[in-house]
């Protein structure tokens, strides 16, 4: 943040607050934030001030000699913060357990959307996506002489930085969005964890070996430190419900469709995990044909969730319909009854590798439609789309429930 230091000194040269703060700026440390405008409305509860060892014990209070103080708001996407070894004052912190974090982040998204001409640029889009993934919001005073050390911490915390001038900056202090609508720093980058960049590079190389090339401008996806997977029990219930629904959808128009009761006698872990759409379909005496077709494609989600639970050894490349038997349907009632305490999810890194592959493959499918071209050779559109859907649910993309999952590319 060395380029930022001279600007901050001009702002705080006399030690005074700036003449005017942006109306939508987050509040100072130790204050509560009104999400509609972002301004302070009162004192925060004592619990908001983070005095944990990782935040304060190794770092003394900055003195006046340390440099002029600047208010910094950090919007971090990681679930566990790195140690705060840079000089700082009291820290006001919100995490996902704080009910005020979500409305505040909605207000911050509104602030981002309203800057400049409001046109949806790539930077604005990815800033919004970052804010939607924030798990920790910190507000603190930092001496200007400690900004370089703060930048190193912000990079590790995968943080966007909001300063009193109203600009939104990357961890190195480069302007991503100018409060007054000016151009961003051409070198500024919306932050992603290092493992996300490495995963993106591996996927691009893997696709290239099959003659499938994706543009370098496609961003990384969230990394391991940002990811909150569904629980094994939740995934088992979802995949069991999917099996039942998709199987009924495929057979409902046959002369001898399988009864719902029989399906759930084979798949007992899914009987109470139906979504509203699925429950309506299963209860209908004559299900809607279009709904049946759509739900029958959900069979392609089942291998993803079985693989994530370790119930199948591998997940083939999405170049053909899965012809291997579904693991759940091959189990005896005794094996099925023993599943809940046994199932565990694969390592997060493996799940994210597979998600990254299907995200970029899905972009190729959609781009071929934009270009009025045939689908890329070696990819089956329906399989790619359904798997992407399942992976986004698994990693809690936008915290959406199953019927509302989105798969933007």
N, C-alpha and C positions, 0 to 999 in steps of 0.2 A: 504493500500500500504506500510505497514511498512517493508515488506521484500524487497521492491523495494528501500527503502531509502538508504541502505548501498551501493547498486550497483550504484545508481545515484551519491552518494558522491564520489565514486571511479572514476566515469566518469568526474565529475565536481569539483574534489577536489581543483584544483587551480583556479576555476572560469572561466576556458577557455572552448571553444567549443571542442567537441570531435575531434579527429584527422581526422576522415572521416565519413561523413554522408552517409547513403544508397542512391543510385542513385534515388530510387523511393520514398523517404520519402516526405510527404507533406511539404509545405513551412512554414516558420516562420510566426508568427502573423503579419498581415499588408502587406503581399505579395501575389501576384497572383500566381496561380499554373498551371503549364503546365501539362495537364492530361497525356501526353505521357510518361513523366518521373517523374512527381510529384515534380519537383524542382522549386524554385522561379524564375520568369522571369521579375518581375517588381513590382512597388508599386501598392497596391490595391486602388481602388477609396475610397474616404473618407467615403462613405456610408457603406463600409464593416466593419468599426470599430464600434462595438456595444457599444453605450454609454447609452442604455436604463436603466431605473431605476432598473429593476430586475437584471441587470448585474453588475452595478457599484455603485449605490447610497449607498447601505448598506455595501460596502466593500472598505476600503481605499487602495490606491496603496501600494503594498508591498515594504518595505524598504530593504536595503542591509542587515540589521540585521535580517530580517525574515528568512534568509537562502539562499543558492545558488538557482539560478533560473533555471528552466528546461522548455523546450518547450514541450507543450502537445497538441496533436490534438485529439479531441473527435468527434466521429461519432455517432450521436444520432438519434434514430428512432422515437422519440415522436414528435408530431406536435407542442406542446407548451412546452418550456423549463422550468424546475423548477428554482426558484430564485438562482442566483449564489452567495451564501453567504460565499464562501471560498476566501482567498487572491489570487489575480491575477492581471496581467497587462492588457493592452489593448487587446480587443478581436476582432479578425477577424472572421466574421461569414458569412456563406452562407446558404440559405434555398432554398426551391423548386422554389421560384420566381427568383433565380439567374440562368441565362442560363449556367453558367460555372460549376454549381454543378454536373449535369449529366455526362459531359465528365470527370470531375475529378474523380467521383466515378467509371466510367468505367476503368480509369487508375489504381485506387486502387484495383479493382477486378483483373486486370492484375498482379499487384504486389503480391496479395495473391496467384494467380494461379502459379506464377513462383517460389515461395519459395520451398526449399528442392528439392525433386525428382519430384514434380509436380503431384503426384498421388492424385486422388480425394478421400480424406478421409472424414469421417463424419464431422470432425471439419472444414476442408477446405470448404466443401459444405455449412455448416451453417454460416461460416464467410462471404462467398459470398452472401448468402441470406440476412444476416444482412445489408451488404453494399448496396444491392439493395433496402432496405427499408429505408435507411437514409433520414431524412427530414431536418436535421440541421448538419452542419459541423463547428466546432469551433476550432480555433487555438489561443493559449495564452501562456504566460509565467507564471509559478506558482512557488512560493518558495517551496523548498523541505519540509519545515516544514508544509506546507499546504496541502500535498498530501492526508493525511487521510480525511480531510474535502472534498477535491475534490472527493475522492472515493465515499463518501456518495452521492454527487451530481450526479456523473456519473451513479450510480446505479439507481437513480430516473429518469435520462434522458435516461436510457437504452443505454448506450454508450459503444462502443469499444474505446480503448485508443491506440494511436500510439505515441511512444516516439522516441527520437533521436537515440537510438540504433537500430532502425528498427524493433523491436519486436512489435507484436500486442498483447494487453493484455485485460483481462476482467476488470470490474470496480475496482476490488480489487488488480490489479497489477500483477495477475498471467498470465504467458505467455501462450497464445493460439497458437501463431505461432512465432517461432524463426527465426529471419532474416537470420541466418547462416545455417538454416536447422536442428537445433537441436531439441530434443523432446520437446513437450509442457509440461507444469505443469499438472500432472494428476488431480489436483483439479480445474483447470481452467474450466470455463463454459461460453459458448457463452450466453450473457445476453438476458433474456426475462422479460417483466414486471410481477409483482406479480399476476395480474389477469389472465395472460396467464397460469401460473402454476396451479392456482386454477381451471381454466376452464378445463384444461387437466385432473386433478384429478376427477372432477365431471363427465366428459364424460366417463372415464375409469370405474367408478363405475356404471354409467347408462348402459353401454354395458355389464358389468359383470352380472347385474341382468337378462340379457337375454341369459346368457351363452356365450357371445362373449368377448374374452379376447385379448387385444392388448398389445404388449410388452412395457415395461416401457421406453425403449430407444427412442421411437418416441418423437420428440420434441414438445414443446408447439407451438401454432400459435400466430401471433401478437395480442397484447392487444388493449384495447379501445383507449389508448392515441396514438397509432400508426396508427389507422385505418382511412381511408378517403373513406367514402361510396359514391357511385354514388348519384346524386341528384334525388329527387322524380320524377321530370319531365322526366329525362333520363330513369329511371326505368319504368315509365308508357309507354313511347314510345317503349322501348325494349320489354316489355311483350305484348304489343298490336301487334307489328310486329311478335313476336314469335307465338302468337295465329293464326294469319293469315297464316303464312308460314307453321306451323305444320298442320293446318287444311287442307290446300291445298295439302300438301304432302300425307296426309292420303286418300284423295279423288281423286287425280289426275288420278288414273287408273280405277276409277269406270266408269260406263256408263254415269253418269251425274255429272261430277266434278263441284265444286262451282267456279264461275268466280271470278277472282281477284278483279274486281270492286265491286262485291257484298260483298266480305270479308271486304274490306276496308270501305264500307259504314257502316258496323257494328263495325269496329275497326278503326275509323278515326285517332286515335293518333299514329298509327303505319305506316301509308302510306309513311311518309318521313323518317322513321327510319330503313329501310332495310339495311343490310350489303351488300357488293358487291356479296357475295355468294348467299344470299337470293334474291337480286334483279335479278340476272341472272336466278335463279330457277323460280321466279314468272313470268318473261318475256318469258320464253321458251314455245313454243307451245307444244313440246313433251319433258318434263323434263327427265333428266337422272334418271334411276330407283334407282341406288345406292344412289344418292344424295337425292332422295325422301325418301328412307328408313332412311337415317341418319337424315334428317330434321324432319321426323315424330316423332323420339324419343325426339325431343326438346319439345314436349308436357309436358314431365316430368320436364322441367325447369319452365314452366308457374306457377304451384302452388307455387314454391319458391318465385318468384317475386311478385305474388299476395299476398302471406303471408307477405312478407317484406313491402309491401305497406299498410297492414292492410285490404286488400280486402277479406281475408278469415281469420277465427278465429285461426285456428291451422294448423300445418304442420304434418301430420301423420308420424310415424316411417316408414322408407323405406322398408317395408316388403311386399308390394303389390301395384298393379297399382292403381292410384288414380281414384276412380269411382265417386267422387263428381263432380257436374257440375263446369265448369270453371266460376269464378265470372264475368269476362268480358263479356262472351257470354250470361250471364243471364240478363245483363243490358239493359234497354230501351235506345233509342237514347237520350232522355232527361237526363237520369242519366249519360250517357257517356259524354255528353257535359259539365256536371257540375264537372267532376272529376279533371281536372288539378289544380284548386286552392285548392282543398280539400285534395288531397292525401299527406300523410306524411309517412316517414319511421318509422318502429319500432325502439325502443332503440338499439343502437349499441351492447350493451351487449347481447341482445336476438339473434341478427343476428350472432354474433360470437359464441354463444353457439351452434347454429344449424350448422354453418360451421364446428366447431370442431368435432361434432358428425359425420358428413358426411365425413370429411377427414379421420378419424380413421376407419370408416366403409369401405371406399374405399381402405385403406391399407389392410384390411382383405380380400377384394375381390381379389386384385392383388396378395397377398401372396398365396391365394388358387390356383391360376393359376400357380405360380412358383412351388408350391408343387405338381402339378398335382392332386389336390384334388377338390371335389365338392365345390361350393360356401357355405359359412357359412349359416347354417339354420337360416331363419328369415330375410335374406337380399336378395333383388332383384338387381342383378348387374347393370342392365341398369338404374334403378331409382337412385341408389347411385351415379353412374358416372355422370348422367345428372344434378342431384342436386348439386354435388360438382362443376361442371362446372359453374352453375348459381351463386353459392355463390362466387366463385373466381372472376367472373366478377363484382359482386356487391361490393366486397371489394377492387377492383382495383388491384388484384394480378398481379404483374409485369407491371401494367398500360396497360395491353393488351386490345385491342378492341375485340369485341365478337368473331369474326372468328378466333382469334389467342389465345384464352384463353387456358392455360395449367393447368393440375391438377396433379402435381407431388405428390407422397406420400413417 
